[in-house]
Amino acid sequence: MVALRSIVAAVLAATGIAACAALYAANADGAAAPSLLLFSGADIWRYGAFLNGGLIWSPAGLDTDGFTFKMLLDGGSYSYVSSGLEENIDGGKLSAAALPGWRISRGGLTATLFAGLTVQDYRLTPADPGSRFNGFFVGAQAAADIWYQPTPHTMAALNGAIASIGPTGYLRAAIGIRLLDRAFVGPEFGEFWCGDFQEIELGAHVTGLRIGDGMEWSMGSGLALTSDQRAGAYVRLGLNARY
């Protein structure tokens, strides 16, 4: 845990340095294209709650092809039914990732691919001998963010990541139409897996609602189903700001 805290502190320090550098460059260039995206979010459902935050830094601009860098922190608590112990297990997770990548834009399609290092720390109560996720782990992670907007009023998005730890990963897909020229609205599908555990989410989303200069809000909600035969509503919230 001490090692993870040191790595998280280093990630936070690097995040602060990158943010300051991007803000300084933006101030120096006046009306230069935004190069820094700060984001935060929450995923909540009956058997778990997670918070996340981080940044994406693209020196040439967030809408320009080329190098980009993503830093991510997330953590939260969850519970599951242990097949070996046949009882509820309460878990806690804290993770950090540093992911260099490359963005490619063609017409209405933008794809950003990442690969880098991730660290994860898991704590289970009571201890579950059948689980591989208890303790501190270091591994590799690959991720992709894809956005397709064939017309000003339609969109499709695909986001996902997979880590060598476990493996663990997630996938989210959404389509939408612009409603009242304010935000995209439509259905979404999500899947999360952690070793043998899986969770599927089916719901609807609101994406890209502007609430200020350079700030956007998003939300998703629906039904979550897990591999240990549990179900419940989920809510996903997100906020990002460009600088």
Backbone bond lengths (Angstrom), bond angles and torsions (degrees), N, CA, C in turn:
res aa  C-N    CA-C-N  psi(-1)  N-CA   C-N-CA  omega(-1)  CA-C   N-CA-C  phi
1 M - - - 1.456 - - 1.518 111.22 -
2 V 1.324 116.99 -37.66 1.460 120.67 177.70 1.521 109.76 -62.01
3 A 1.360 115.90 -41.50 1.462 120.01 179.20 1.523 110.67 -61.85
4 L 1.351 116.72 -42.17 1.453 119.13 -179.66 1.522 110.80 -65.68
5 R 1.331 116.94 -40.52 1.458 119.14 178.99 1.521 110.95 -62.30
6 S 1.323 116.96 -37.45 1.465 120.10 178.45 1.526 110.45 -65.91
7 I 1.336 116.59 -41.50 1.460 120.25 179.41 1.524 110.39 -67.54
8 V 1.342 117.06 -42.46 1.457 120.35 177.58 1.521 110.59 -60.96
9 A 1.338 116.42 -42.00 1.462 119.79 177.95 1.525 110.88 -61.45
10 A 1.340 116.64 -40.46 1.462 120.19 178.19 1.522 111.20 -65.28
11 V 1.341 116.91 -40.69 1.460 120.78 177.76 1.520 110.54 -63.36
12 L 1.340 116.69 -43.45 1.458 120.50 178.24 1.524 111.04 -62.11
13 A 1.325 116.39 -41.56 1.464 119.58 179.09 1.520 110.50 -63.80
14 A 1.342 116.61 -44.73 1.459 120.04 178.63 1.524 110.97 -64.34
15 T 1.346 116.12 -37.98 1.461 120.13 176.68 1.515 110.93 -60.27
16 G 1.336 115.88 -45.04 1.458 120.21 179.09 1.515 112.30 -63.01
17 I 1.326 116.75 -41.08 1.476 120.63 178.91 1.525 110.53 -64.07
18 A 1.351 116.47 -45.89 1.469 119.76 179.61 1.523 110.93 -63.28
19 A 1.338 116.49 -40.85 1.462 119.64 179.85 1.515 110.92 -64.40
20 C 1.316 117.04 -44.50 1.461 120.74 179.69 1.533 110.68 -63.10
21 A 1.340 116.37 -41.53 1.461 120.04 179.53 1.520 111.11 -63.31
22 A 1.330 116.53 -42.70 1.459 119.88 -179.67 1.521 111.35 -67.69
23 L 1.331 116.98 -41.18 1.458 120.16 178.76 1.512 111.06 -65.81
24 Y 1.339 117.29 -39.29 1.466 121.02 177.74 1.525 110.35 -62.71
25 A 1.354 115.46 -43.39 1.462 119.21 179.40 1.520 111.15 -64.23
26 A 1.344 115.98 -38.81 1.462 119.38 179.98 1.519 110.66 -65.11
27 N 1.332 116.70 -41.59 1.457 119.98 178.74 1.517 111.33 -66.58
28 A 1.331 116.59 -38.11 1.455 120.75 -178.48 1.524 111.47 -68.60
29 D 1.339 116.65 -35.72 1.459 120.56 -176.50 1.523 113.38 -91.07
30 G 1.325 116.16 -2.17 1.458 119.36 179.43 1.512 111.53 69.42
31 A 1.325 116.85 -104.75 1.458 121.39 -174.66 1.523 111.95 -92.64
32 A 1.306 118.27 28.85 1.463 121.54 179.94 1.523 110.55 -61.21
33 A 1.346 115.94 153.95 1.455 121.02 179.43 1.524 109.89 -62.26
34 P 1.345 117.99 142.06 1.465 120.57 179.03 1.525 111.43 -57.41
35 S 1.332 116.51 137.44 1.464 120.78 179.96 1.524 112.46 -121.66
36 L 1.326 117.44 -4.33 1.460 121.77 -175.94 1.519 109.96 -129.57
37 L 1.340 115.76 129.71 1.456 122.39 175.52 1.526 108.16 -118.41
38 L 1.314 117.42 116.37 1.458 122.38 173.35 1.524 108.62 -98.01
39 F 1.334 117.25 135.04 1.458 119.76 -177.60 1.522 111.29 -138.39
40 S 1.321 114.93 154.19 1.457 121.80 175.43 1.520 107.93 -150.41
41 G 1.316 116.51 159.39 1.448 118.70 -178.61 1.515 112.29 -168.02
42 A 1.323 114.79 173.36 1.460 122.18 178.77 1.517 109.21 -143.58
43 D 1.320 116.64 141.07 1.459 123.64 173.81 1.520 107.36 -124.72
44 I 1.324 115.68 118.51 1.465 120.81 -172.97 1.526 109.40 -129.92
45 W 1.313 115.13 134.85 1.453 119.80 168.94 1.518 108.82 -152.91
46 R 1.307 117.11 -179.37 1.470 121.49 -169.78 1.519 112.95 -57.71
47 Y 1.344 117.73 -33.26 1.459 120.79 -173.61 1.526 112.95 -112.97
48 G 1.320 117.49 20.00 1.462 118.55 178.34 1.512 112.53 179.70
49 A 1.323 115.81 159.56 1.465 122.17 176.74 1.523 108.62 -151.25
50 F 1.329 116.27 131.15 1.458 121.68 -179.01 1.520 110.30 -133.16
51 L 1.328 115.36 145.24 1.451 122.97 173.10 1.525 108.32 -117.00
52 N 1.328 116.76 146.77 1.459 119.99 177.08 1.520 110.01 -143.09
53 G 1.308 115.27 159.23 1.453 121.23 177.82 1.509 110.17 -166.18
54 G 1.321 115.79 162.68 1.450 119.08 179.71 1.507 111.62 167.66
55 L 1.327 115.05 -159.56 1.460 120.61 -179.26 1.513 110.80 -147.97
56 I 1.325 114.64 157.51 1.456 123.37 168.41 1.521 106.80 -125.01
57 W 1.330 116.39 124.93 1.458 121.67 -178.11 1.520 109.41 -118.96
58 S 1.324 115.90 122.46 1.459 122.81 177.86 1.522 107.96 -124.23
59 P 1.329 118.76 102.54 1.464 121.58 -173.84 1.525 113.99 -54.44
60 A 1.342 117.46 -35.63 1.465 120.86 -178.17 1.520 112.97 -84.59
61 G 1.335 117.67 -7.36 1.454 121.57 -177.77 1.516 111.46 123.63
62 L 1.337 116.19 145.40 1.464 120.94 -176.41 1.525 113.13 -67.57
63 D 1.326 117.54 -20.24 1.464 121.00 -179.13 1.530 112.19 -108.46
64 T 1.344 115.91 18.72 1.461 121.35 -176.32 1.521 110.87 -116.73
65 D 1.317 117.08 142.85 1.459 121.04 175.32 1.527 110.40 -60.08
66 G 1.341 115.39 149.09 1.456 118.76 173.55 1.508 113.40 132.84
67 F 1.313 114.33 -166.37 1.458 122.01 -175.92 1.523 111.50 -62.91
68 T 1.317 115.62 141.68 1.454 121.85 173.86 1.520 108.82 -146.25
69 F 1.314 116.61 157.51 1.461 121.07 -174.80 1.519 108.97 -138.21
70 K 1.338 115.76 132.77 1.461 121.44 -176.87 1.521 110.29 -122.13
71 M 1.320 116.20 130.80 1.460 122.41 172.59 1.525 108.41 -119.80
72 L 1.325 115.95 137.07 1.459 120.77 -174.12 1.521 110.80 -139.96
73 L 1.326 115.67 134.32 1.460 123.08 170.71 1.520 108.20 -123.40
74 D 1.321 117.55 137.81 1.461 119.24 173.18 1.517 109.74 -152.00
75 G 1.298 114.99 155.25 1.452 120.26 -179.86 1.516 110.52 -167.87
76 G 1.331 115.14 160.80 1.450 118.99 179.31 1.516 111.76 171.30
77 S 1.311 115.34 -168.80 1.464 121.91 -178.83 1.524 109.48 -126.62
78 Y 1.325 115.46 155.83 1.455 121.00 -177.65 1.517 109.34 -156.60
79 S 1.309 116.74 168.94 1.462 121.44 174.00 1.521 109.03 -140.69
80 Y 1.331 115.24 153.86 1.460 120.87 177.55 1.523 108.42 -152.30
81 V 1.315 115.58 166.42 1.465 121.44 179.05 1.515 108.58 -97.29
82 S 1.322 117.50 118.22 1.458 122.31 179.58 1.525 110.13 -75.57
83 S 1.331 115.67 125.62 1.460 119.17 179.10 1.525 111.42 -69.73
84 G 1.341 116.61 -29.69 1.463 119.61 -179.64 1.520 112.74 -79.47
85 L 1.339 117.30 -44.52 1.465 121.55 -178.48 1.518 112.91 -87.85
86 E 1.340 116.62 -17.45 1.462 123.24 -177.76 1.524 111.26 54.57
87 E 1.317 116.25 45.83 1.458 122.27 175.59 1.523 109.34 -151.67
88 N 1.334 116.19 166.10 1.455 121.44 179.43 1.518 111.17 -71.80
89 I 1.311 115.88 136.32 1.463 122.89 175.41 1.529 108.22 -114.39
90 D 1.326 116.71 130.05 1.466 121.64 175.02 1.519 108.79 -97.07
91 G 1.334 115.80 127.34 1.452 120.47 -177.64 1.510 112.45 -123.33
92 G 1.322 115.38 156.70 1.452 122.47 173.41 1.508 109.20 -132.75
93 K 1.323 116.31 141.31 1.458 120.66 -177.84 1.523 110.12 -134.83
94 L 1.330 115.86 139.76 1.456 122.87 172.76 1.516 107.17 -136.22
95 S 1.336 117.72 131.20 1.459 119.68 -177.71 1.518 110.72 -144.45
96 A 1.326 115.14 159.40 1.467 122.98 176.36 1.508 108.18 -144.00
97 A 1.339 116.13 149.37 1.461 121.05 179.25 1.514 110.15 -144.69
98 A 1.327 116.04 142.77 1.464 123.48 174.61 1.524 106.98 -124.92
99 L 1.352 116.63 115.31 1.462 120.94 -167.60 1.530 111.80 -131.18
100 P 1.325 118.82 98.78 1.461 119.69 169.78 1.525 109.88 -70.14
101 G 1.344 116.00 152.38 1.451 118.55 -178.50 1.515 112.68 -160.51
102 W 1.347 115.22 -168.11 1.457 121.56 -176.70 1.526 109.11 -145.00
103 R 1.329 116.33 135.36 1.454 121.85 -179.55 1.525 110.31 -107.09
104 I 1.352 115.59 137.81 1.457 122.39 176.94 1.522 108.15 -128.72
105 S 1.330 117.98 129.07 1.462 122.67 178.78 1.520 109.28 -123.43
106 R 1.331 115.59 132.58 1.463 122.09 177.22 1.523 107.69 -141.28
107 G 1.330 116.22 109.86 1.450 118.99 -178.41 1.521 110.37 63.34
108 G 1.327 116.58 -125.22 1.460 120.42 179.60 1.514 113.85 -91.06
109 L 1.341 117.41 6.37 1.461 121.66 -177.08 1.525 110.50 -105.55
110 T 1.323 115.73 129.30 1.463 121.89 174.77 1.522 108.28 -128.07
111 A 1.329 116.03 125.23 1.467 121.60 179.10 1.523 109.05 -127.15
112 T 1.324 115.60 130.31 1.460 121.68 177.39 1.518 108.33 -123.75
113 L 1.333 116.64 124.97 1.460 123.05 -178.69 1.514 109.08 -112.72
114 F 1.346 116.19 137.26 1.455 122.42 -177.12 1.527 110.05 -128.46
115 A 1.331 115.82 154.82 1.470 121.91 171.43 1.520 107.58 -157.75
116 G 1.332 116.53 135.82 1.455 118.64 -178.49 1.516 112.28 -176.30
117 L 1.322 115.37 -148.54 1.458 123.31 -172.57 1.521 110.65 -108.49
118 T 1.326 116.37 141.51 1.459 121.37 173.63 1.517 109.93 -133.53
119 V 1.319 116.27 147.92 1.468 122.34 173.02 1.521 107.50 -126.28
120 Q 1.324 116.73 141.18 1.455 122.03 -178.14 1.527 109.76 -138.36
121 D 1.326 115.83 141.49 1.458 120.99 177.43 1.524 108.78 -129.28
122 Y 1.329 117.03 127.61 1.461 123.24 -178.59 1.520 109.74 -120.11
123 R 1.333 116.17 141.70 1.456 123.11 174.64 1.519 109.14 -133.82
124 L 1.356 117.59 125.99 1.458 123.11 -176.15 1.518 111.03 -116.91
125 T 1.337 116.25 139.60 1.457 122.27 177.14 1.529 109.31 -137.73
126 P 1.351 118.30 119.58 1.471 126.60 -8.46 1.529 110.45 -71.09
127 A 1.314 116.34 172.34 1.461 120.79 179.03 1.524 109.94 -61.44
128 D 1.332 115.67 137.64 1.457 121.68 -179.78 1.530 108.52 -114.63
129 P 1.334 117.97 101.45 1.476 120.34 -177.54 1.527 113.61 -60.07
130 G 1.335 117.40 -23.14 1.449 120.44 -177.94 1.522 114.11 -85.65
131 S 1.329 117.48 -3.55 1.461 120.69 -177.98 1.524 111.17 -98.18
132 R 1.333 116.30 137.87 1.463 121.63 174.69 1.519 111.66 -84.06
133 F 1.332 117.51 -8.11 1.460 121.45 -172.25 1.523 110.70 -105.02
134 N 1.312 114.82 77.66 1.461 121.00 176.20 1.522 107.31 -150.76
135 G 1.343 117.14 107.87 1.448 121.29 -178.21 1.514 112.14 123.17
136 F 1.328 115.37 -164.43 1.460 122.95 -174.32 1.527 110.41 -104.40
137 F 1.358 116.60 134.78 1.463 121.55 -176.84 1.523 110.29 -135.64
138 V 1.316 115.36 147.55 1.465 122.91 173.59 1.525 107.61 -124.25
139 G 1.322 117.24 134.96 1.456 119.43 -178.70 1.514 112.31 -158.30
140 A 1.317 115.05 -175.68 1.460 122.39 177.82 1.520 109.30 -99.47
141 Q 1.330 115.21 152.89 1.464 120.08 178.75 1.524 110.15 -140.78
142 A 1.317 115.95 138.95 1.463 122.66 173.55 1.519 108.21 -120.92
143 A 1.336 116.74 145.49 1.460 120.72 -177.47 1.516 109.98 -147.84
144 A 1.337 115.35 160.06 1.461 121.19 178.51 1.517 109.31 -146.25
145 D 1.332 116.11 139.04 1.463 123.59 172.81 1.526 107.37 -124.13
146 I 1.333 116.87 118.64 1.455 121.55 -177.99 1.532 109.16 -124.21
147 W 1.312 116.15 129.54 1.463 122.64 179.00 1.523 108.47 -128.85
148 Y 1.329 116.79 127.68 1.461 121.38 179.90 1.520 108.58 -127.41
149 Q 1.332 116.18 122.86 1.454 122.27 179.71 1.527 108.49 -128.61
150 P 1.344 116.96 85.04 1.470 120.28 -175.89 1.522 113.31 -66.01
151 T 1.337 116.72 -28.16 1.456 121.85 175.94 1.523 107.66 -137.38
152 P 1.346 117.69 164.99 1.470 119.02 178.17 1.527 113.77 -61.51
153 H 1.341 117.41 -15.61 1.457 120.41 -173.56 1.529 114.10 -113.32
154 T 1.325 118.71 5.83 1.464 121.48 178.91 1.524 110.11 -136.21
155 M 1.340 116.30 151.10 1.453 121.45 -179.80 1.512 110.73 -150.47
156 A 1.342 114.62 159.59 1.457 123.15 170.20 1.519 107.17 -144.33
157 A 1.317 116.98 140.75 1.464 121.46 -178.30 1.520 109.73 -135.79
158 L 1.334 114.95 143.88 1.455 122.07 176.13 1.518 107.79 -139.40
159 N 1.327 116.67 122.17 1.455 122.34 -179.95 1.519 109.10 -131.80
160 G 1.317 115.95 141.59 1.449 118.37 178.64 1.508 112.36 -166.02
161 A 1.327 115.19 164.74 1.454 121.78 177.83 1.518 108.53 -154.99
162 I 1.325 115.73 151.98 1.460 121.17 174.36 1.519 108.92 -142.33
163 A 1.322 115.86 134.92 1.463 122.28 179.75 1.522 109.49 -114.84
164 S 1.333 115.19 150.11 1.463 120.60 -179.90 1.520 111.93 -70.62
165 I 1.316 117.51 -15.81 1.468 121.82 178.81 1.519 108.19 -75.30
166 G 1.295 117.67 111.98 1.464 120.07 175.33 1.523 116.68 113.71
167 P 1.352 119.67 -74.20 1.463 127.35 3.33 1.524 112.64 -77.62
168 T 1.313 115.25 160.16 1.449 122.64 173.75 1.521 108.16 -123.31
169 G 1.324 116.60 155.00 1.451 118.65 178.82 1.511 111.94 178.85
170 Y 1.340 114.46 178.59 1.452 120.25 177.82 1.520 109.08 -151.11
171 L 1.327 115.28 161.73 1.454 122.79 177.16 1.524 107.59 -146.54
172 R 1.329 116.48 134.30 1.461 120.65 176.28 1.518 108.81 -136.72
173 A 1.334 116.03 133.76 1.453 122.13 177.86 1.523 108.38 -130.07
174 A 1.343 116.49 142.16 1.454 120.96 -179.48 1.522 109.90 -150.63
175 I 1.323 115.51 148.85 1.449 122.33 170.65 1.519 107.41 -129.59
176 G 1.339 117.04 155.87 1.453 118.15 -178.52 1.509 112.93 -163.88
177 I 1.322 114.48 164.48 1.453 122.72 172.88 1.526 108.08 -122.75
178 R 1.322 116.06 149.62 1.461 119.70 -179.37 1.524 109.43 -75.93
179 L 1.328 115.64 127.64 1.460 122.40 -176.93 1.524 109.42 -109.44
180 L 1.330 116.34 122.97 1.463 122.93 177.42 1.525 112.07 56.56
181 D 1.334 115.67 26.02 1.463 121.84 -179.84 1.527 112.40 56.41
182 R 1.353 116.05 30.01 1.464 120.62 -176.28 1.519 112.76 -116.86
183 A 1.336 117.81 -41.10 1.464 121.43 -175.37 1.518 108.72 -162.19
184 F 1.341 115.99 162.99 1.458 121.77 174.60 1.528 109.07 -89.00
185 V 1.335 115.65 137.35 1.461 122.15 -178.77 1.520 108.30 -131.50
186 G 1.346 116.92 137.56 1.455 119.39 179.05 1.515 111.98 174.65
187 P 1.333 117.26 -171.71 1.466 121.80 -179.58 1.523 111.95 -82.54
188 E 1.331 115.09 156.75 1.457 120.82 176.11 1.518 110.07 -141.23
189 F 1.332 114.31 155.34 1.465 122.50 177.14 1.518 108.00 -133.54
190 G 1.329 116.68 136.73 1.452 120.55 178.35 1.518 111.02 -137.56
191 E 1.324 115.58 149.38 1.464 121.45 175.27 1.520 108.75 -140.88
192 F 1.319 115.18 136.06 1.458 122.40 177.32 1.516 108.09 -127.84
193 W 1.339 116.51 136.73 1.459 118.60 176.81 1.525 110.27 -136.91
194 C 1.323 113.85 145.79 1.463 122.08 -178.79 1.525 106.35 -143.50
195 G 1.341 116.08 93.37 1.457 119.33 -174.05 1.515 109.93 66.38
196 D 1.341 116.24 -122.75 1.458 121.56 -179.58 1.523 113.01 -85.63
197 F 1.326 117.87 -8.61 1.462 121.48 -178.32 1.526 110.17 -87.46
198 Q 1.332 116.09 137.90 1.458 121.58 177.67 1.516 110.40 -135.22
199 E 1.332 115.24 146.88 1.458 121.54 174.68 1.524 108.49 -135.07
200 I 1.315 116.95 133.98 1.456 123.06 179.02 1.522 108.63 -117.95
201 E 1.335 116.06 136.34 1.455 121.59 179.19 1.529 109.39 -121.93
202 L 1.337 115.33 132.62 1.461 122.64 176.89 1.523 107.51 -126.86
203 G 1.347 116.94 121.33 1.449 117.40 -176.74 1.508 112.89 -166.60
204 A 1.321 115.36 -157.01 1.456 123.25 -179.73 1.521 108.86 -129.03
205 H 1.333 116.25 159.25 1.460 120.05 -175.45 1.517 111.62 -137.75
206 V 1.308 115.31 156.75 1.464 124.69 167.15 1.521 105.56 -123.19
207 T 1.329 117.96 123.22 1.467 121.92 -173.44 1.524 110.59 -130.93
208 G 1.342 114.57 138.34 1.457 119.96 172.15 1.511 115.13 79.90
209 L 1.333 118.17 27.40 1.457 121.00 177.76 1.523 109.29 -79.85
210 R 1.322 116.93 113.98 1.462 121.26 -178.55 1.525 110.22 -76.96
211 I 1.343 115.38 130.41 1.460 120.27 -179.93 1.524 111.39 -122.90
212 G 1.300 117.10 7.87 1.454 120.99 179.80 1.504 109.84 176.17
213 D 1.299 116.70 -177.71 1.454 121.68 -179.48 1.530 109.80 -68.46
214 G 1.347 115.76 107.16 1.454 120.89 178.20 1.508 115.19 79.41
215 M 1.342 119.19 6.60 1.466 122.10 -178.83 1.522 110.16 -111.47
216 E 1.345 115.59 139.68 1.456 121.48 179.37 1.524 110.00 -133.58
217 W 1.311 115.16 147.18 1.458 122.94 -178.62 1.522 108.92 -120.63
218 S 1.325 115.84 146.50 1.468 120.55 176.64 1.524 109.37 -141.06
219 M 1.328 114.69 159.30 1.463 120.23 -178.83 1.518 109.07 -154.71
220 G 1.324 115.91 146.46 1.446 122.01 172.80 1.521 109.50 -139.99
221 S 1.327 117.09 148.38 1.462 120.45 178.86 1.518 109.15 -155.79
222 G 1.331 115.20 150.66 1.453 119.81 -179.68 1.509 111.55 170.03
223 L 1.324 116.05 -146.12 1.458 123.08 -176.01 1.517 110.46 -111.07
224 A 1.352 116.35 133.82 1.460 122.69 176.51 1.524 109.66 -111.90
225 L 1.339 116.25 135.84 1.462 123.11 178.74 1.523 108.47 -125.97
226 T 1.338 117.68 136.87 1.458 120.62 -176.92 1.525 111.48 -119.39
227 S 1.333 114.26 161.93 1.458 120.36 -178.60 1.521 112.79 -71.26
228 D 1.344 118.64 -14.02 1.469 119.98 174.95 1.528 111.47 -96.34
229 Q 1.337 115.08 26.86 1.464 123.31 170.13 1.524 113.19 66.02
230 R 1.316 117.63 42.20 1.459 121.14 175.37 1.521 109.29 -123.05
231 A 1.322 115.73 154.72 1.457 120.93 -178.46 1.517 109.60 -145.11
232 G 1.318 115.24 154.71 1.455 120.12 178.82 1.510 110.67 177.10
233 A 1.317 115.76 169.23 1.459 121.36 179.38 1.533 110.26 -75.75
234 Y 1.333 115.75 150.37 1.462 120.83 174.49 1.518 109.34 -127.77
235 V 1.331 115.65 155.26 1.460 122.88 175.09 1.519 107.33 -134.96
236 R 1.319 116.21 132.54 1.458 122.10 177.41 1.521 109.26 -124.73
237 L 1.325 116.78 127.30 1.448 122.16 -179.10 1.526 109.98 -122.64
238 G 1.330 116.83 145.61 1.454 120.26 179.66 1.521 111.63 -147.84
239 L 1.299 115.74 147.91 1.471 122.39 177.56 1.513 108.44 -142.70
240 N 1.336 117.06 132.91 1.455 119.42 175.83 1.526 110.38 -137.98
241 A 1.317 115.28 156.98 1.458 121.79 -178.70 1.502 109.41 -139.95
242 R 1.334 117.65 137.62 1.471 123.65 179.79 1.519 110.01 -102.33
243 Y 1.343 114.49 140.80 1.467 120.65 177.79 1.527 109.43 -136.10
